[in-house]
Amino acid sequence: MIVALAADHAGYALKQALIPSLRSLGHEVRDLGTDSPEPVDYPDVAERLARAMLAGAVERGVLLCGSGVGASVAANKFPGIRAGLCHDTYSAHQGVEHDDMNILVLGARVIGVELARELVRAFLGARFTHEERHERRLAKIRALEDEVRRDAT
């Protein structure tokens, strides 16, 4: 699977620790930055990852900032992005299975490296179930996104 990682300065060290783990699991990794612990704004890295997802350049994404909250908010501004902030393995796989989550958001100041690795494994190992109730709910989300786009013009 082609997986993109993106982080602000607070998530930089955790992103760097996750890259070799993903490669060892056989994933192709796209590092979308940041490239140092120098301060950057999380909306910029969230946008970079969201646009890569929407362009089809990557299949899934992992987004990191200090708490995960700001990056999650920013990524979810993009129609078609379903970014979930997860700090437990159940949410990391269930978010994909039920909600077709395509970006896992992690708070680098909240969790450690080993838990982050477990969450990423659970996220990447999960598949959307396509059950009728989940398809119905996603259709409602897409309808909301379409309504917001129409109202904005």
C-alpha positions in Angstrom: 0.0 0.0 0.0 1.2 3.5 -0.7 1.0 5.4 2.6 1.8 9.1 3.1 3.0 10.6 6.3 2.9 14.3 7.2 3.6 16.1 10.4 4.1 19.5 11.9 7.1 20.2 14.0 5.5 18.5 17.1 5.0 15.3 15.1 8.3 15.3 13.3 10.2 12.9 15.6 7.3 10.4 15.7 6.9 10.6 11.9 10.6 9.8 11.5 10.2 6.8 13.9 7.2 5.4 11.9 8.7 5.5 8.5 11.1 2.5 8.9 8.2 0.5 10.6 6.0 1.1 7.7 8.7 0.1 5.2 9.4 -3.1 7.2 5.7 -4.0 6.8 6.1 -3.7 3.0 4.4 -0.4 2.5 5.7 2.2 0.1 6.1 5.4 2.1 5.7 9.0 0.9 7.1 11.5 3.4 5.2 14.8 2.9 7.2 16.7 5.5 7.9 18.5 7.6 11.6 17.8 7.3 12.8 19.1 10.7 11.6 20.1 14.2 11.5 23.8 13.1 8.1 25.3 13.7 5.5 24.9 10.9 1.8 25.3 10.8 -0.3 22.1 11.0 -2.9 23.3 8.4 -0.1 23.4 5.8 0.9 19.7 6.3 -2.7 18.6 6.6 -3.5 20.3 3.3 -0.5 18.6 1.6 -1.6 15.2 2.8 -5.3 15.8 2.0 -4.4 16.9 -1.5 -2.2 13.8 -2.1 -5.1 11.6 -1.0 -7.7 13.3 -3.2 -5.3 13.2 -6.2 -5.0 9.4 -5.8 -1.2 9.7 -5.2 -1.5 7.7 -2.0 -4.0 5.1 -0.7 -3.9 6.1 3.0 -2.4 8.7 5.2 -1.0 9.3 8.7 -1.0 12.8 10.0 0.7 14.0 13.1 0.7 17.1 15.3 1.0 17.7 19.0 -2.5 16.7 20.1 -3.8 15.5 16.8 -6.8 17.8 17.2 -5.7 20.7 15.0 -4.5 18.5 12.2 -7.7 16.5 12.3 -9.8 19.6 12.0 -7.7 20.9 9.1 -7.7 17.7 7.1 -11.5 17.2 7.5 -12.1 20.6 5.7 -11.4 18.7 2.4 -14.5 16.9 0.9 -13.7 13.3 0.6 -11.2 13.2 3.5 -12.3 11.2 6.5 -9.5 11.8 9.0 -9.9 10.3 12.4 -8.0 11.1 15.6 -7.3 7.8 17.3 -5.4 6.9 20.3 -6.7 3.3 20.7 -6.5 0.3 18.3 -10.2 -0.3 18.3 -10.9 3.2 16.9 -8.0 2.9 14.4 -9.5 -0.2 12.7 -13.2 0.5 13.3 -12.8 3.9 11.7 -11.8 2.2 8.5 -14.2 -0.7 8.7 -17.3 1.4 9.4 -16.5 5.0 8.3 -14.0 4.4 5.5 -11.5 6.6 7.3 -8.6 7.4 5.0 -6.3 9.4 7.2 -5.2 8.3 10.7 -4.4 11.3 12.9 -2.1 10.9 15.9 -1.2 13.2 18.7 2.6 13.0 19.0 2.6 14.6 22.5 -0.2 12.2 23.6 1.1 8.7 22.6 4.4 7.0 22.4 6.2 5.3 19.5 5.1 1.7 20.3 1.4 2.7 20.6 1.7 4.7 17.4 3.1 1.7 15.6 0.2 -0.5 16.8 -2.3 2.1 15.7 -0.8 2.4 12.3 -0.8 -1.4 11.9 -4.5 -1.6 12.9 -5.4 1.3 10.6 -3.5 -0.1 7.6 -4.7 -3.6 8.2 -8.4 -2.7 8.2 -10.8 -2.6 5.2 -14.1 -0.9 4.8 -16.9 -3.4 5.2 -19.3 -2.0 2.6 -22.2 -3.0 4.8 -25.4 -1.3 3.7 -25.7 0.8 6.9 -22.1 2.1 6.5 -22.6 2.8 2.8 -25.9 4.7 3.7 -24.1 6.8 6.3 -21.2 7.6 4.0 -23.7 8.7 1.3 -25.2 11.1 3.9 -21.7 12.5 4.6 -21.1 13.0 0.8 -24.5 14.7 0.5 -23.5 17.1 3.3 -20.2 17.8 1.6 -22.1 18.5 -1.7 -24.6 20.8 0.1 -21.8 22.8 1.7 -20.0 23.2 -1.7 -23.3 24.4 -3.3 -23.9 26.9 -0.5 -20.4 28.2 -0.8 -20.9 29.2 -4.5 
